[in-house]
Amino acid sequence: MGKVKKSPPKRLAPPPIFVHNLITSLLDCPEETISNILTPIQEWPFARGDLFHWIGVLNRFDSILENICTTYELKKLQATDFTTGTKKLLKEILRFSRMLMENCTNRNLYSTYEHLNDLLNTNDVEILEATLRLILRPAQRMSNQRSPRTNFNISQERILDLVHGWGTREYGIEFVQLSRDDLTVPEELANLNFQFYRTLKPSEKITAVAPESSTSEDVSPTTTNVKGKGPAVALPTSGAASSSQAKVSEGLIQITVPNIEQLGKSDNEIWAELTQQYQVPEEFHYSLYHRIRVALAISNTTMRRKLLVIRILALAIMGHVISENTA
């Protein structure tokens, strides 16, 4: 896991008494009171420190994050919202960990990247922002060739999905305009347009040409382009095989949902329906989910700003850790 396994050097000077007291409090207090201790510390009040002093705290934070990621099954996209207490604790741990990274030496000790990577699967935009703000700090160090390489196990694919354009440039809308209250958002930007290429396994191809559905009419075309008012729209049918046909079709699949906001459903609900209806492979789940999230939020100034911050943070991380060829 992401616990720090190194021991402090024997010649390490003890921390100042007020730092020692804070560390002791964070180690000894009940988990539910950690956020109460951290919330008042909005700015770093100490001199520059050493992360070796904070190993015990980092390891406790790591255990808490591991438990949260396990409880909410964040190896995949989050389906159950955080409780109020869990969200507060999570935000404070992420924020304070970032402060440690900004104000301590020996930052290469930090190793909770596995759980940060899992937190990218959250459906909570505030937690996603706090996670990206923390990830940005070690990402900045990685771009410095003098810094040692660390176990920075953050999914480049997810970062690139968060960076993906919103289609605003086609309408002459730039970043700064997206943050304005008086922005008139073109209706087309609330449409969901998503495509992916499905490749079938040999066993799936056999199913696709089963005898009862093997006529030339029943074979799915290379491209399935379905337009309608939402996920409830059925795929075009060609005889009795149409239902299974949608599940096994190979090639470019296009999902188009006009004015997705009018569905009156959450991003999780829409995502679950679309992934099931179009049998979207797992490798495209995150990308589809974030496109849905953007399409739903684009007309809401508050949510649009939050997602804009997330996109800018992802862009900054991409600039430090993803090569130009990959991007």
C-alpha positions as CSV (number, residue, x, y, z in Angstrom):
1,M,0.0,0.0,0.0
2,G,1.0,3.6,0.3
3,K,2.5,3.7,3.8
4,V,5.9,5.3,4.3
5,K,8.3,2.5,5.2
6,K,11.4,4.6,5.8
7,S,12.5,5.4,9.3
8,P,13.7,8.9,10.3
9,P,17.4,9.4,10.2
10,K,19.0,9.2,13.7
11,R,20.5,12.7,13.3
12,L,17.0,14.2,12.6
13,A,16.5,17.1,14.9
14,P,13.2,17.0,16.9
15,P,10.4,19.2,15.6
16,P,9.4,22.4,17.4
17,I,7.1,21.8,20.4
18,F,4.0,23.1,18.7
19,V,4.6,20.8,15.7
20,H,5.2,17.9,18.0
21,N,1.9,18.7,19.8
22,L,-0.1,18.8,16.5
23,I,1.5,15.5,15.4
24,T,0.6,13.9,18.7
25,S,-3.0,15.2,18.5
26,L,-3.4,13.8,14.9
27,L,-2.1,10.4,16.0
28,D,-4.0,10.0,19.2
29,C,-7.4,11.6,18.4
30,P,-10.5,9.6,17.3
31,E,-10.8,9.5,13.5
32,E,-14.0,11.6,13.5
33,T,-12.3,14.5,15.2
34,I,-9.4,14.8,12.8
35,S,-11.2,17.3,10.5
36,N,-11.9,19.5,13.6
37,I,-8.2,19.7,14.3
38,L,-7.2,20.4,10.7
39,T,-10.0,22.8,9.6
40,P,-8.6,25.8,11.6
41,I,-5.2,25.4,9.9
42,Q,-6.0,27.2,6.7
43,E,-2.4,28.5,6.2
44,W,0.9,26.8,7.2
45,P,1.7,28.4,10.6
46,F,5.1,26.8,11.1
47,A,8.6,27.2,9.7
48,R,9.6,24.9,6.9
49,G,9.5,21.4,8.2
50,D,10.7,17.9,7.4
51,L,8.3,15.2,6.1
52,F,10.2,12.7,8.2
53,H,8.5,14.2,11.3
54,W,5.1,13.5,9.8
55,I,5.5,9.8,8.8
56,G,3.1,8.7,11.5
57,V,0.5,11.2,10.4
58,L,0.9,10.3,6.7
59,N,0.6,6.6,7.5
60,R,-2.6,7.2,9.5
61,F,-4.0,9.3,6.6
62,D,-3.1,6.5,4.2
63,S,-5.0,4.0,6.3
64,I,-8.1,6.3,6.4
65,L,-8.0,6.9,2.6
66,E,-7.6,3.2,2.0
67,N,-10.6,2.5,4.1
68,I,-12.7,5.1,2.4
69,C,-11.7,3.9,-1.1
70,T,-12.6,0.3,-0.1
71,T,-15.9,1.3,1.5
72,Y,-17.0,3.3,-1.5
73,E,-15.5,0.9,-4.0
74,L,-13.5,3.5,-5.8
75,K,-11.5,1.1,-7.9
76,K,-14.4,1.8,-10.2
77,L,-16.6,4.9,-10.7
78,Q,-18.3,6.0,-7.4
79,A,-21.9,4.9,-7.2
80,T,-22.7,5.8,-3.5
81,D,-22.3,9.4,-2.3
82,F,-20.0,10.1,0.6
83,T,-21.6,10.8,3.9
84,T,-21.2,14.4,5.2
85,G,-18.7,13.3,7.8
86,T,-16.7,11.2,5.4
87,K,-16.5,14.1,2.8
88,K,-15.4,16.6,5.4
89,L,-12.7,14.2,6.7
90,L,-11.5,13.5,3.2
91,K,-11.4,17.1,2.1
92,E,-9.3,18.1,5.2
93,I,-6.9,15.1,4.8
94,L,-6.3,16.0,1.1
95,R,-5.9,19.7,1.9
96,F,-3.5,19.2,4.8
97,S,-1.5,16.7,2.9
98,R,-1.1,19.2,0.1
99,M,0.1,21.8,2.7
100,L,2.7,19.3,4.0
101,M,3.9,18.8,0.4
102,E,4.2,22.5,0.0
103,N,6.0,23.3,3.2
104,C,8.3,20.3,4.0
105,T,11.5,18.8,2.7
106,N,11.9,15.1,1.8
107,R,8.6,15.2,-0.1
108,N,9.6,12.0,-2.0
109,L,8.5,10.1,1.1
110,Y,4.9,10.7,0.2
111,S,3.5,7.5,-1.3
112,T,-0.3,7.5,-1.1
113,Y,-0.7,7.6,-4.9
114,E,-2.7,4.4,-5.2
115,H,-5.5,5.9,-3.1
116,L,-5.3,9.3,-4.9
117,N,-5.6,7.5,-8.2
118,D,-8.8,5.7,-6.9
119,L,-10.2,9.1,-5.7
120,L,-10.2,10.2,-9.3
121,N,-13.2,7.9,-9.7
122,T,-15.2,10.0,-7.3
123,N,-18.6,11.5,-8.4
124,D,-18.0,14.5,-6.0
125,V,-16.4,17.4,-7.8
126,E,-15.1,19.0,-4.6
127,I,-13.3,15.9,-3.7
128,L,-12.0,15.5,-7.2
129,E,-10.7,19.1,-7.1
130,A,-9.0,18.5,-3.8
131,T,-7.4,15.3,-5.1
132,L,-6.1,17.1,-8.2
133,R,-4.6,19.9,-6.2
134,L,-2.7,17.4,-4.1
135,I,-1.6,15.4,-7.2
136,L,-0.3,18.6,-8.8
137,R,2.5,19.0,-6.1
138,P,4.4,15.8,-6.8
139,A,3.7,16.2,-10.5
140,Q,5.6,19.5,-10.5
141,R,8.5,17.7,-8.9
142,M,8.5,15.0,-11.5
143,S,9.1,17.5,-14.3
144,N,12.3,18.5,-12.5
145,Q,15.0,16.1,-13.8
146,R,17.0,16.5,-10.6
147,S,14.2,15.1,-8.6
148,P,14.2,11.3,-8.1
149,R,11.5,9.3,-9.7
150,T,8.8,8.2,-7.3
151,N,5.9,5.7,-7.4
152,F,3.7,8.2,-9.0
153,N,1.0,5.8,-10.0
154,I,-1.6,8.2,-11.3
155,S,-3.7,7.1,-14.4
156,Q,-2.6,9.2,-17.4
157,E,-5.8,8.2,-19.2
158,R,-8.0,9.7,-16.5
159,I,-6.0,12.9,-16.5
160,L,-6.4,13.1,-20.2
161,D,-10.2,12.5,-19.9
162,L,-10.5,15.4,-17.5
163,V,-8.5,17.6,-19.9
164,H,-10.7,16.7,-22.9
165,G,-12.2,19.7,-24.7
166,W,-15.9,20.7,-24.2
167,G,-16.5,21.7,-27.8
168,T,-16.7,25.4,-26.8
169,R,-14.1,26.6,-29.3
170,E,-16.4,25.8,-32.2
171,Y,-18.6,28.6,-30.8
172,G,-15.8,31.0,-30.1
173,I,-15.9,30.5,-26.3
174,E,-12.6,30.6,-24.5
175,F,-11.6,29.6,-20.9
176,V,-12.1,33.0,-19.4
177,Q,-15.6,33.3,-20.8
178,L,-16.6,29.9,-19.3
179,S,-16.3,31.4,-15.8
180,R,-18.6,34.4,-16.5
181,D,-22.1,34.7,-15.1
182,D,-23.4,36.3,-18.3
183,L,-22.2,33.6,-20.7
184,T,-24.9,32.4,-23.1
185,V,-24.3,28.7,-23.6
186,P,-25.3,27.3,-27.0
187,E,-27.9,24.6,-26.7
188,E,-25.7,22.2,-28.7
189,L,-23.2,22.1,-25.8
190,A,-25.8,20.4,-23.6
191,N,-25.9,17.5,-26.1
192,L,-24.0,14.3,-25.3
193,N,-21.9,13.1,-28.2
194,F,-19.6,10.2,-27.5
195,Q,-18.1,7.5,-29.6
196,F,-15.9,4.5,-29.0
197,Y,-14.6,1.6,-31.0
198,R,-15.6,-1.8,-29.8
199,T,-13.5,-4.9,-30.7
200,L,-15.0,-8.3,-30.1
201,K,-13.3,-11.3,-28.7
202,P,-13.5,-14.5,-30.9
203,S,-16.2,-16.0,-28.6
204,E,-18.3,-12.8,-28.9
205,K,-18.0,-12.9,-32.7
206,I,-19.4,-16.4,-32.8
207,T,-22.4,-15.2,-30.7
208,A,-22.9,-12.3,-33.1
209,V,-23.4,-14.7,-36.1
210,A,-25.6,-17.3,-34.3
211,P,-27.9,-19.2,-36.8
212,E,-31.1,-17.5,-35.7
213,S,-29.6,-14.1,-36.4
214,S,-27.2,-14.7,-39.2
215,T,-29.0,-13.2,-42.2
216,S,-27.4,-10.3,-43.9
217,E,-30.1,-8.0,-42.5
218,D,-29.3,-9.0,-38.9
219,V,-25.6,-8.3,-39.0
220,S,-24.8,-5.0,-37.2
221,P,-23.2,-2.3,-39.3
222,T,-19.7,-1.0,-38.5
223,T,-21.1,2.2,-37.0
224,T,-24.1,2.4,-34.7
225,N,-25.4,5.9,-34.5
226,V,-28.4,6.3,-32.2
227,K,-30.0,9.7,-31.7
228,G,-33.0,10.4,-29.5
229,K,-34.2,12.2,-26.4
230,G,-32.1,10.1,-24.0
231,P,-31.0,6.7,-22.8
232,A,-34.5,5.3,-23.0
233,V,-34.3,5.4,-26.8
234,A,-34.0,1.9,-28.3
235,L,-31.5,0.8,-30.8
236,P,-32.7,0.3,-34.4
237,T,-34.1,-3.2,-34.8
238,S,-33.6,-5.7,-37.6
239,G,-35.7,-8.7,-36.7
240,A,-35.6,-10.7,-33.5
241,A,-31.9,-10.4,-33.2
242,S,-31.8,-6.6,-32.5
243,S,-31.4,-6.9,-28.8
244,S,-28.4,-9.1,-28.8
245,Q,-27.1,-7.3,-31.9
246,A,-26.5,-4.1,-29.9
247,K,-24.5,-6.0,-27.4
248,V,-22.1,-7.7,-29.8
249,S,-21.8,-5.2,-32.7
250,E,-18.2,-4.5,-33.6
251,G,-16.9,-1.2,-34.9
252,L,-17.4,2.5,-34.2
253,I,-20.3,3.1,-31.8
254,Q,-21.8,6.6,-31.6
255,I,-24.0,7.7,-28.7
256,T,-25.9,10.9,-29.2
257,V,-28.3,12.3,-26.5
258,P,-29.7,15.8,-27.3
259,N,-30.2,18.2,-24.4
260,I,-29.2,15.7,-21.7
261,E,-30.1,18.0,-18.9
262,Q,-33.8,17.6,-19.7
263,L,-33.7,14.0,-18.7
264,G,-33.9,15.1,-15.1
265,K,-31.5,12.4,-14.0
266,S,-28.2,12.4,-12.2
267,D,-24.9,11.8,-14.0
268,N,-24.6,8.4,-12.3
269,E,-28.1,7.3,-13.5
270,I,-27.5,8.4,-17.1
271,W,-24.1,6.8,-17.2
272,A,-25.4,3.5,-15.8
273,E,-28.2,3.4,-18.4
274,L,-26.0,4.2,-21.3
275,T,-23.2,1.8,-20.4
276,Q,-25.7,-1.0,-20.1
277,Q,-27.7,-0.1,-23.2
278,Y,-24.7,0.2,-25.5
279,Q,-22.5,-2.3,-23.6
280,V,-19.7,0.3,-23.3
281,P,-16.4,-1.5,-22.5
282,E,-14.9,-0.7,-19.2
283,E,-12.0,1.2,-20.7
284,F,-14.4,3.9,-21.9
285,H,-16.4,4.2,-18.7
286,Y,-14.5,7.1,-17.2
287,S,-14.4,9.1,-20.4
288,L,-18.2,8.6,-20.9
289,Y,-19.0,9.5,-17.3
290,H,-17.0,12.8,-17.5
291,R,-18.6,13.8,-20.8
292,I,-22.0,13.3,-19.2
293,R,-20.9,15.3,-16.2
294,V,-19.8,18.2,-18.4
295,A,-22.9,18.2,-20.6
296,L,-25.1,18.3,-17.5
297,A,-23.1,21.1,-15.9
298,I,-22.3,23.3,-18.9
299,S,-25.4,25.6,-18.5
300,N,-25.0,25.9,-14.7
301,T,-22.6,28.7,-13.9
302,T,-21.5,27.3,-10.5
303,M,-21.0,23.7,-11.7
304,R,-19.3,24.9,-14.9
305,R,-16.8,26.9,-12.9
306,K,-16.0,23.9,-10.7
307,L,-15.5,21.7,-13.7
308,L,-13.4,24.4,-15.3
309,V,-11.1,24.4,-12.3
310,I,-10.8,20.7,-12.5
311,R,-9.9,20.9,-16.2
312,I,-7.2,23.5,-15.5
313,L,-5.7,21.4,-12.7
314,A,-5.7,18.4,-15.0
315,L,-4.0,20.5,-17.7
316,A,-1.3,21.5,-15.3
317,I,-0.7,17.9,-14.2
318,M,-0.7,16.8,-17.8
319,G,2.0,19.4,-18.6
320,H,4.3,17.9,-15.9
321,V,3.9,14.2,-16.3
322,I,2.5,13.3,-19.7
323,S,4.7,13.5,-22.7
324,E,3.7,15.5,-25.8
325,N,3.5,12.3,-27.9
326,T,1.0,10.7,-25.4
327,A,-1.0,13.9,-25.0
